[in-house]
Amino acid sequence: MSKKPQRAKAAKSRKDAFETIRNRISEHQLLPGSKLREQEMAAEFGLSRAHVREIFGALEQRGLIVRVPNRGAMVAYLDAAQAISLYHVREVLEALAAKLAATESPKGAWDDLLKRFSPAIETQLRNGEYTAYEALLGDLNRRIIKYANNPILADMLDRIHDRTQVMARRVVVLQGRAELGFDLHRKLTKALAAREADAAASIKSKIIATARESIDRYRDFIF
């Protein structure tokens, strides 16, 4: 095998390892404070310890881990003040993404999502079932990023998402939050479909702002 395919395979292995560890952290499979050991990660993913250190460096840049001299790497904590600060930034960036997506998306781009904001999901939410709703919001947000078509904005939001994914799930189950979120996201999707950019930005801003207020109000139960 030539060196070029070997290098390509090694790069893919590093990328796969990075994505796997990243997902474990953002989904709380690895809890805050968990130690990440170079030797164990190297053995699991078939990488050198030097490559694992490169991955740890990338995770540290995203705020997902911290590396302490003489103690090694561990999953970073997210406290209430940090979460609220991140949501302040999200409010601005996601409003911008919604505005761009409303302007740039093609006709009919949101029609299928509008149909999914159905009475059936509302009933599920009243029964404490959130799986379909979370899937719908995930698809909506990914499509907003796609049609906003701004790689820098997408990268910034991706980094914030990594750190707030579990927080968002906790907010959904707070009293009254799912019903409010459902109504606001349905209005957002209608504004996007109608290409009403300012309305889409305003609604998206309200979605994040009210989530932030919920985090602040219930911080003693969330953290």
N, C-alpha and C positions, 0 to 999 in steps of 0.2 A: 504494500500500500504506500502511495506517495505521501510526502509530508503535508501537502495541501489538504487532502481529505482528512488526514489525522488531526490537523489543526482545526478544521471545521467541526469534526466530531467532538473534540475537546471543548470548543467554544459552546456548542449546543449543550454539552453535559453541564457546563458551568451555568448556562442560562436556565436549564431545567432545574438545577439545584437551587439557584437563586429564587425562581418562581415558587418552588415547593416550600422553601423555608419562609418566604414572604407570605404565602397564603396561610401557612400554619400559624404565623404570628397574627396576621390581620383577622383571622377567624377564631383566634383564642384557643387553637389546639395547643399552642405554646403560650402559657400564661405569663403575664408580667412578672419579672424577677427570675424566670427560668434561665438556667445557665445553658449556654451553647458551647459545646466543646469541639475544638478544631478536629481532634483525632477521631471522634465519633462521627462527625459530619463527613470527614474525608473518607472514612470507611464505608459509610452508608451510600455515598454518591460516587465512589470510585474516583475521587479527586486527590490531588496533592494538598498538603496543608497550606501551601502557598496560595493555591487557588481558593481554598476555603477562606483564607484571610482576605482575599480580594472580594469575595462575596460578602463577608462580614462588613467590609468597608462600605460597600454599596448599600447594605441594609442600614448601617449607621447614618449614612447621608440622608436616608429617607426617614430618619427618626424612629426606626423600629427597634433598634438595639442600641445599647451603650457598651463601650469597651473601657473597662477600668484597669489601670496598670496593676499588675500582679494578681488580678482577680479574673481576668478574661472577659468574655462577652456574655451579656444577659439581655433578655427581652426588656424593653423600656416600659416604664409606667406612664400612664396618661392620667393626670389628676384633673380635677374639675376646672381649675383655672386654665389649664392648657386646652382642654376640650372646648371651653367657651371661646377662647381665642381662635381656635381652629374654625369654629362655626362662624365667627365674625368674618374670617377670610372667605369661607365657603359662600357666605351670603352674597358677597360682591362677585366672586368668580362664577358662581353658578347662575346668577342673574345675567351676567354677560354672555355665558354660554347659551342660555335660553334665548336671549335677544338675537344672537347670531344665527342660531338654529332656525328660529322663526323666519328670518329673512332669507336664508340660504337653502332651506329644505325644498325638495320638489313637491309638486302637487300630489296629494294622496299619500304623502309619507307617513302620516299619523293616523290614517283611517282605521287600520287594524287595531291600534292601541285604544282608540276611542271606544271600539266595540267591547274591548276587554274590561272597561270600567262599567261592569254590569251589576245588577241587583244581586247576582249570585255571590260575587266577592263581598259586597256589603253584608250579606247574611253571614258569610264565613267570618268576617271581622267581628260581628256581634257575638259569634260563638267562640271567639278567641282563637280562630284559625288564621294564620298569617302567611302561610307558604305561597299561595297564589298571588297575594297582594305584593309580597316582597319580590317575587319573580317579575311581576308587571312593572314595578318601580325600577328594577334593575334594567329591564329592557328599555324603558322610557329614558332613563338617564344615559344609557349607552348610545341611544339614538340621538339624543341632544348633543353629546360630545362629537358624534360622527358628523352631524350636519353643521355644527359650529365650525368645523374644519380649521381648527387652530391648534397645531401641535404643541405649542408652548402652554397654552391654556389647558389642554388635555393632560399634559404631564403634571402640571401643578395640581390639578384636581385629582389625578391618580394618586399622587403622594398623600394628599389629605385623606382620600378615601381609605388608604391603607391604615391610617391611624384612627379613623372614626367609624369603621365598618361595624364593629361590635356595639359601639355607642349608639349608632342609628337603630340597631335592632332592639336595644333596650328602650329607646325612646318610643318606638312603635307601640309597645305594650302598656305605656302609661295611660292612665285614665283619660278617655276621650280623645287621645292623640290619633289613633287609627282612623276614627270617623272624620276628624278634621283634616288629616292628611289625605284621605281618599277624596274628599270634596275639593281640596285645593289642587291636587294632582289632576283631577278630571278637568277642572277649569284651566289648568296650565296646558293640558293636551289640546283642549278646544282652541285656546289662544294660539298655540303653535300651528294647528291646522288652518286657522284663519289668517295666518301670517301677521298676527298682531304682535309685533316685536316688543313694544313698550309694555303691553299688558302681560306678555309672557315673562318678561324680566321682573315685573312687579310681583307677580304671583310666585315666581321661583324664590324671590327674595323673602317673601312672607313665609313660605314653607320652611326655609332655613332659620329665619328669625324666630318663628314660633317653636321650632325644635330646640333652638338654643335657650329660649325662655323656659322650656320644660326641663332641660338639663339643670339649669340654675335653680329652678323651683324644687326639684326632686333630687338634688345632688346628694343628700344624705342617704338616699335609698339606692342610688346608682353606683356610687363609688365606695 
